[in-house]
Amino acid sequence: MAKRKIKKWQTMIILGSQWGDEGKGKIADYYGNLTDYVVRFQGGNNAGHTLVVEGEVYKLHLIPSGVLHEDKVICLGNGMVIDPEILLTEIDNLEAKGMKLNMLISERAHIIFPFHILMDGMIDEYKGELGAGTTRRGIGPCYADKAERSGIRMIDLMDKNIFKEKFDKLFELKKLTLEKLYKADIDLNKKQILKNYLEFGERLKPYVGDVSLAINDAMDKGKKIMFEGAQGTMLDNDFGAYPHTTSSNTTAGGACVGAGVSPTKIDRILGVVKAYTSRVGDSPLPTEIFGKKAQYLQDRGQEFGTTTARPRRIGWLDFVQLRYAQRINGFTGLAVTKIDILGGIKNIPICTHYKYGNKKMTELPSSLEELRKCKPVYTNMPGWKNLTEDDFKAIIKKGYAALPPNMKKYLKRIEDEMGVPIDMVSVGPDRKMTIEI
C-alpha cells in the first residue's frame, strides 16, 4: 500500500492520467467546494466535462466545472485558446439557470476564428493515418498561430484599433493559405467576422484581466486554488502519443505555464484514473478490446464524447501507460473513477507490460511504429458482482472498508503499481457517489 501523506493543501492540480474522459469534471466539481479559485489552464472547446448535480446534467466545454459552486472565482488561463462565441453561449446558459459568474479570462489567452475551424478539418484529412482525430474546433491551427507569433489574444480584442490591425493581417494570411495551399473554395465574410468579434469583445470585456496576477495575489492571501486540466496525459503535445495528441500541454507542467504560477507553489497533484481505458480519436491503444465486453463497458459507462458524441474506444487498464503518467506528472494522490462499471465481469484483465517482438517492454515507447506493434501482456484480477446505485449508497455511508473485497484488491493493485495512494473512489456520476479515503 502506498504511503499516505497529510492532505492539507492550498494549491492542487487535477489531471487526467490516461487519454482523457477519465471523469475529471466530477472530481474537480467535488473538490471545487473546498477551494476559492478554479483555474482552467489549457485547451479549448475541444474538451468537455459532463457533470451530474442533484440529477441535473451540465455539459461544459470552456468554463471549468468549479463554476457549479457558489462564491468561486473562475479563471480561464493564458494557456487556453478560446472561441468567444462558444464561451458566451456557455455564460448565457449558466446565467439562464440562475448562476452569477465571478469569472476572469486571461488577457493573454488566444482567440479562435472561423478560418481556424476550416483549417482544422482540412489539415487532419490531409494527414490521413497520421491525423490526430481532431474535434475540428480550430484548436490546433490557433495554437499554431500562437507558436508562430501571428495569433490574436484577448487583450487585442479589447482595443478596436489594435484588433483591426492584427485581424487584417491574419485574415489575409489564412485566406491565402486556404485558397492556395488547400485549394479551398472558402466562404468567409471578413466584415461580418470583424463585426461579430468586436461585439464579442464588448461583452467579454468585463471578464478580461491578468489571471496570473490575480491567482498569485490570492495565494499570498492564503486562498485555495484548484487548477483543472482538460484531456489527459496521453494527449500532451510533448509527452503524449504524438502525433495523435492535442496541441497543448495537458500534464502537470502545463498548469504552471498555462496559468502563470511557479512550480514551487503547487502542493498537490491529483491524477484521475478511470478503472479501465478509453479514448476518442486515432492512435495506437495497446489494450483496446472489441466485441461484447467492449460494448458492455461502453454502454454502462456512457462512453461517448462530451464534445463530439463520438463513441469512445475501450480497453483494459494499462499499467505501462499509468506508470509513465506517474513519472511525467508526479501525482501525489489518485482518484479512481468508474470502477462501478466493471461490476459483473468475472475476471478483469490488467496489462502489466507489453511485448514488442521478443522484447519485454515495461516503459512506454516514444516511437509510433513501436507502439503500433506492442502487444499487451495481461494478468487477471478477480471481479465482483454488479452493484446497484442503492448498494453503493449504502456502501458510501460506511466508507471504503465496505467496498467488495475484490474491488479493494483491484484498487490496491493500482496503488502498488503507481506507488501513489488513492485518495478518492468514484462509484457513480453524481457528486454524492464518492468515497474519500
Sequence and secondary structure as in RCSB ss.txt:
>XXXX:A:sequence
MAKRKIKKWQTMIILGSQWGDEGKGKIADYYGNLTDYVVRFQGGNNAGHTLVVEGEVYKLHLIPSGVLHEDKVIC
LGNGMVIDPEILLTEIDNLEAKGMKLNMLISERAHIIFPFHILMDGMIDEYKGELGAGTTRRGIGPCYADKAERS
GIRMIDLMDKNIFKEKFDKLFELKKLTLEKLYKADIDLNKKQILKNYLEFGERLKPYVGDVSLAINDAMDKGKKI
MFEGAQGTMLDNDFGAYPHTTSSNTTAGGACVGAGVSPTKIDRILGVVKAYTSRVGDSPLPTEIFGKKAQYLQDR
GQEFGTTTARPRRIGWLDFVQLRYAQRINGFTGLAVTKIDILGGIKNIPICTHYKYGNKKMTELPSSLEELRKCK
PVYTNMPGWKNLTEDDFKAIIKKGYAALPPNMKKYLKRIEDEMGVPIDMVSVGPDRKMTIEI
>XXXX:A:secstr
         SEEEEEESSSS SSHHHHHHHHHTT SEEEE SB TT  EEEEETTEEEEESSS GGGGSTT EEE
E TTBEE HHHHHHHHHHHHHTT    EEEETT EE  HHHHHHHHHHHHHHGGGS    SSSHHHHHHHHHTT 
  BHHHHTSHHHHHHHHHHHHHHHHHIIIIIS       HHHHHHHHHHHHHHHGGGEE HHHHHHHHHHTT  E
EEE  S GGG TTTSSTTSS SS  SHHHHHHHHT  GGG  EEEEEEESSEEESSSS  TTEE SHHHHHHHHH
TT B TTT  B EEE EEHHHHHHHHHHH  SEEEEE GGGGTT SEEEEEEEEEETTEEE S  S HHHHHH E
EEEEEEE      HHHHHHHHHH GGGS HHHHHHHHHHHHHHT  EEEEE SSBTTSEEE 
